Amino acid sequence: MNHFGIVIMAAGKGTRLKSALPKVLHTVGGKALLLHVIDAAKTAVTAENILVVVGHQADRVEAAATPTGVRFVLQPEQLGTGHALQCVQQWFHANKIAPPENLLVLSGDVPLIRPETIEELRDTHLREHAAMTILTAIPDDPTGYGRVLRKQDGSDDVAGIIEQKSLSDDMLATPERLREINSGIYAFDTQKLFDRLGRLQNTNSSGEFYLTDVAAMMVNDEERVIAIPADSVDEVLGANTIAEMMHLDASLRERTTTKLMAQGVTIFRPETVTIDASVEVAADTVLEPFTQLLGKTKVGPNCRIRSYSVIENCVVGEGVLIRNGSILTDSIIGDGAQLGPYCHIRPESHIGANAHVGNFVETKKTTLGEGSKANHLAYLGDAVIGTGSNIGAGVITCNYDGVNKHRTTIGNGVFVGSDSTLVAPLTVESGAYIAAGSSITEDVPADALALARARQVTKPDWAKRKREALQEARKAHT
């Protein structure tokens, strides 16, 4: 941490959300608020140069963010943003780590903050040799936000930050001059910041230490404090209610669909689809209305995902057709495969190239080989199926004995007739043929025919005699 570091504020409760979940762990765009901010921050500095200030349910927040490689500072009592930075200062001292020359402070609940904005804030701060650089925004209605006062119109230099409750009658009478708000995102010369943290006072109605007071100190000390506006007000807004959270979610998802369409993806009715921010879709793929692509899903080129399909954490190859209402989770789909409608591909399934999985077919921990087909009403669990095999309608791999799961292995070019049950553990070797309606409990050799059903008995005129007997009984009864 020599040149530049980032601090992310993530210690608050988010009381107005009325939720037991820490505020920064609420999800928008398929990912926790805090993880969006960390991802954006990592474009400007390395993960080890990012400090996340945790407090409320610190263990839970740390568990969610630890895989990103960031480090954590504990704020045991949430006594304001100024106090959070005091904890950061103490962390450097306690760990005998030299702080970076500059610190950029982000909020953990602003998921729309763009990497480009963070980089612009960093670069402007360094270029202008400022003591403090404030990221601002200009909303349609600034009510409730602290206002940034510039020394003169058109100047980068800041005269101060005034909270809403401190605005004078004259200021309120000319609101068009006071629309620029403080986003709560700053860059600091670290030493100049740390020199003033000990002078903060909490003589206010909330009893907290405010980081905005540092701006006033620096202006009074004739240090340079400047401000730059964000391109969009949305990217600096946090969320204090579930309704506001959903506004951020909608904005983030709109950003995602716009980006994908610019990359050559066709999305019909983009306002109806749900695509998480971490999803990747290649060009020339078509997404129909009301599809959902979730988690870390990757979809290759020239695919078509039809309406009401839900795909989560899957890798989908090239030229795949997924018909209406199919559900796919944690699985791999090979090139040219055709799925659905209404199939259920459960975790750890691998559907091979040009394989077909039809309506109301369910797979779990199953490999369906290249060109194999299961077109109707089948359950394939804990199965490995070779290439070019056909699984008939109503086939079930009986993989669970009430205690343990067992595997069914089916070779290449196998035909499994309709309504057969394959009782695992079981191996059906290549080229074998299983007659419809069989219950197979023993291994089947290659190229063999296996039948396991009762011999058919046909009784001529039985039905006729039954009907006649019933008619005689009715007559006798009347």
ChimeraX attribute file (.defattr): number of C-alpha atoms within 10 A of each C-alpha:
attribute: neighborCount
match mode: 1-to-1
recipient: residues
	/A:1	17
	/A:2	11
	/A:3	11
	/A:4	22
	/A:5	26
	/A:6	28
	/A:7	26
	/A:8	24
	/A:9	24
	/A:10	29
	/A:11	28
	/A:12	23
	/A:13	18
	/A:14	18
	/A:15	12
	/A:16	11
	/A:17	18
	/A:18	12
	/A:19	13
	/A:20	10
	/A:21	15
	/A:22	20
	/A:23	27
	/A:24	27
	/A:25	19
	/A:26	18
	/A:27	18
	/A:28	22
	/A:29	27
	/A:30	21
	/A:31	18
	/A:32	19
	/A:33	27
	/A:34	26
	/A:35	19
	/A:36	24
	/A:37	22
	/A:38	24
	/A:39	16
	/A:40	20
	/A:41	26
	/A:42	19
	/A:43	14
	/A:44	21
	/A:45	16
	/A:46	15
	/A:47	18
	/A:48	15
	/A:49	23
	/A:50	26
	/A:51	21
	/A:52	27
	/A:53	26
	/A:54	26
	/A:55	23
	/A:56	20
	/A:57	14
	/A:58	19
	/A:59	10
	/A:60	14
	/A:61	23
	/A:62	19
	/A:63	9
	/A:64	13
	/A:65	18
	/A:66	11
	/A:67	8
	/A:68	14
	/A:69	15
	/A:70	17
	/A:71	16
	/A:72	22
	/A:73	25
	/A:74	18
	/A:75	23
	/A:76	14
	/A:77	13
	/A:78	17
	/A:79	16
	/A:80	19
	/A:81	20
	/A:82	22
	/A:83	21
	/A:84	28
	/A:85	23
	/A:86	20
	/A:87	17
	/A:88	22
	/A:89	18
	/A:90	13
	/A:91	17
	/A:92	14
	/A:93	12
	/A:94	9
	/A:95	8
	/A:96	9
	/A:97	11
	/A:98	10
	/A:99	20
	/A:100	17
	/A:101	15
	/A:102	24
	/A:103	24
	/A:104	24
	/A:105	23
	/A:106	24
	/A:107	26
	/A:108	26
	/A:109	28
	/A:110	22
	/A:111	31
	/A:112	24
	/A:113	24
	/A:114	21
	/A:115	16
	/A:116	15
	/A:117	20
	/A:118	25
	/A:119	16
	/A:120	16
	/A:121	23
	/A:122	22
	/A:123	14
	/A:124	17
	/A:125	25
	/A:126	17
	/A:127	9
	/A:128	14
	/A:129	15
	/A:130	18
	/A:131	23
	/A:132	27
	/A:133	28
	/A:134	28
	/A:135	22
	/A:136	23
	/A:137	25
	/A:138	19
	/A:139	15
	/A:140	10
	/A:141	11
	/A:142	18
	/A:143	14
	/A:144	10
	/A:145	18
	/A:146	22
	/A:147	25
	/A:148	24
	/A:149	20
	/A:150	19
	/A:151	13
	/A:152	10
	/A:153	9
	/A:154	7
	/A:155	10
	/A:156	18
	/A:157	19
	/A:158	21
	/A:159	19
	/A:160	21
	/A:161	20
	/A:162	20
	/A:163	15
	/A:164	15
	/A:165	10
	/A:166	11
	/A:167	14
	/A:168	10
	/A:169	8
	/A:170	8
	/A:171	12
	/A:172	12
	/A:173	11
	/A:174	10
	/A:175	13
	/A:176	11
	/A:177	12
	/A:178	19
	/A:179	20
	/A:180	23
	/A:181	27
	/A:182	25
	/A:183	25
	/A:184	19
	/A:185	19
	/A:186	26
	/A:187	31
	/A:188	26
	/A:189	20
	/A:190	19
	/A:191	15
	/A:192	16
	/A:193	23
	/A:194	16
	/A:195	10
	/A:196	17
	/A:197	20
	/A:198	11
	/A:199	11
	/A:200	18
	/A:201	13
	/A:202	14
	/A:203	9
	/A:204	9
	/A:205	6
	/A:206	9
	/A:207	11
	/A:208	17
	/A:209	24
	/A:210	20
	/A:211	21
	/A:212	20
	/A:213	18
	/A:214	23
	/A:215	26
	/A:216	18
	/A:217	17
	/A:218	19
	/A:219	18
	/A:220	12
	/A:221	9
	/A:222	10
	/A:223	15
	/A:224	19
	/A:225	25
	/A:226	28
	/A:227	26
	/A:228	17
	/A:229	18
	/A:230	21
	/A:231	14
	/A:232	16
	/A:233	17
	/A:234	19
	/A:235	19
	/A:236	24
	/A:237	21
	/A:238	21
	/A:239	21
	/A:240	15
	/A:241	16
	/A:242	14
	/A:243	11
	/A:244	14
	/A:245	21
	/A:246	15
	/A:247	14
	/A:248	24
	/A:249	21
	/A:250	16
	/A:251	16
	/A:252	22
	/A:253	21
	/A:254	19
	/A:255	14
	/A:256	21
	/A:257	21
	/A:258	14
	/A:259	12
	/A:260	19
	/A:261	18
	/A:262	11
	/A:263	13
	/A:264	15
	/A:265	21
	/A:266	18
	/A:267	20
	/A:268	15
	/A:269	11
	/A:270	20
	/A:271	13
	/A:272	14
	/A:273	21
	/A:274	21
	/A:275	27
	/A:276	23
	/A:277	21
	/A:278	17
	/A:279	20
	/A:280	18
	/A:281	23
	/A:282	19
	/A:283	17
	/A:284	17
	/A:285	23
	/A:286	21
	/A:287	24
	/A:288	21
	/A:289	19
	/A:290	21
	/A:291	24
	/A:292	21
	/A:293	28
	/A:294	23
	/A:295	21
	/A:296	18
	/A:297	22
	/A:298	20
	/A:299	25
	/A:300	21
	/A:301	19
	/A:302	19
	/A:303	26
	/A:304	21
	/A:305	27
	/A:306	21
	/A:307	21
	/A:308	19
	/A:309	24
	/A:310	22
	/A:311	27
	/A:312	21
	/A:313	19
	/A:314	25
	/A:315	20
	/A:316	26
	/A:317	22
	/A:318	19
	/A:319	21
	/A:320	25
	/A:321	24
	/A:322	29
	/A:323	21
	/A:324	21
	/A:325	20
	/A:326	25
	/A:327	22
	/A:328	27
	/A:329	21
	/A:330	19
	/A:331	23
	/A:332	22
	/A:333	27
	/A:334	22
	/A:335	22
	/A:336	21
	/A:337	25
	/A:338	25
	/A:339	29
	/A:340	24
	/A:341	23
	/A:342	20
	/A:343	26
	/A:344	23
	/A:345	29
	/A:346	18
	/A:347	18
	/A:348	17
	/A:349	26
	/A:350	23
	/A:351	29
	/A:352	25
	/A:353	22
	/A:354	23
	/A:355	26
	/A:356	24
	/A:357	29
	/A:358	24
	/A:359	22
	/A:360	19
	/A:361	25
	/A:362	24
	/A:363	26
	/A:364	19
	/A:365	19
	/A:366	24
	/A:367	22
	/A:368	29
	/A:369	24
	/A:370	22
	/A:371	20
	/A:372	25
	/A:373	25
	/A:374	27
	/A:375	23
	/A:376	21
	/A:377	20
	/A:378	25
	/A:379	22
	/A:380	26
	/A:381	24
	/A:382	23
	/A:383	26
	/A:384	19
	/A:385	28
	/A:386	22
	/A:387	21
	/A:388	21
	/A:389	25
	/A:390	22
	/A:391	28
	/A:392	21
	/A:393	22
	/A:394	20
	/A:395	25
	/A:396	22
	/A:397	24
	/A:398	24
	/A:399	21
	/A:400	15
	/A:401	11
	/A:402	6
	/A:403	6
	/A:404	7
	/A:405	13
	/A:406	17
	/A:407	20
	/A:408	22
	/A:409	21
	/A:410	27
	/A:411	20
	/A:412	21
	/A:413	21
	/A:414	25
	/A:415	23
	/A:416	26
	/A:417	20
	/A:418	21
	/A:419	19
	/A:420	25
	/A:421	22
	/A:422	25
	/A:423	21
	/A:424	23
	/A:425	20
	/A:426	21
	/A:427	22
	/A:428	27
	/A:429	20
	/A:430	23
	/A:431	19
	/A:432	22
	/A:433	22
	/A:434	25
	/A:435	19
	/A:436	21
	/A:437	18
	/A:438	20
	/A:439	20
	/A:440	23
	/A:441	15
	/A:442	15
	/A:443	18
	/A:444	20
	/A:445	15
	/A:446	17
	/A:447	14
	/A:448	15
	/A:449	13
	/A:450	20
	/A:451	16
	/A:452	16
	/A:453	13
	/A:454	8
	/A:455	6
	/A:456	5
	/A:457	6
	/A:458	7
	/A:459	6
	/A:460	8
	/A:461	8
	/A:462	9
	/A:463	10
	/A:464	9
	/A:465	11
	/A:466	10
	/A:467	11
	/A:468	10
	/A:469	11
	/A:470	10
	/A:471	12
	/A:472	10
	/A:473	11
	/A:474	9
	/A:475	8
	/A:476	7
	/A:477	7
	/A:478	5
